[in-house]
């Protein structure tokens, strides 16, 4: 639930506040399947070596319009979305997202 909250807050900031269309993340290749399965990220380039840590890395992309659909469908449903293999049910509800967005826009 903590990871879902972090991603949802990032989504709110990126999509609702700054009107971003995509998220890009760099992950170790062994974590790619997790991000694909749990958040719908897609590979966005070939595996390369990340010079900061001298380890293999893959760039992943998330279409925020797609994420928005999943949040609308499953957000706030952690207790009732049994069997859904996704982090989206652990995201805030649409009403909570709206409230958070409004507070951020007001600078609270």
Residue pairs with C-beta under 8 A, 6 or more apart in sequence:
1 78
1 90
3 87
3 90
4 87
4 88
4 90
4 91
5 90
5 91
5 92
7 39
7 87
7 91
8 71
8 75
8 91
8 92
8 97
9 100
10 23
11 23
11 64
11 67
11 68
11 71
11 91
12 97
12 100
12 101
12 104
13 104
14 20
14 23
14 64
15 64
15 67
15 68
16 97
16 101
16 104
17 101
17 104
17 105
20 64
21 63
21 64
21 65
22 61
22 62
22 63
22 64
23 41
23 61
23 62
23 64
23 67
24 44
24 59
24 60
24 61
24 62
25 35
25 41
25 59
25 60
25 62
26 50
26 57
26 58
26 59
26 60
27 35
27 57
27 58
27 60
28 55
28 56
28 57
28 58
29 47
29 56
29 57
29 58
32 41
32 43
32 58
32 60
35 41
35 60
36 42
36 60
37 85
37 86
38 85
38 86
38 87
39 62
39 67
39 86
39 87
39 88
40 62
40 63
40 66
40 67
40 70
40 86
41 60
41 61
41 62
42 60
42 61
42 62
42 63
43 58
43 59
43 60
43 61
44 59
44 60
44 61
45 58
45 59
46 58
47 56
47 57
47 58
48 56
48 57
48 58
49 55
49 56
49 57
50 56
50 57
67 88
70 86
70 88
71 88
71 91
71 94
71 97
72 94
73 88
74 81
74 84
74 86
74 88
74 89
74 91
75 88
75 89
75 91
75 92
75 93
75 94
75 96
75 97
76 89
76 91
76 92
76 93
76 94
76 95
76 96
77 89
77 93
78 89
78 90
80 89
81 89
91 97
92 100
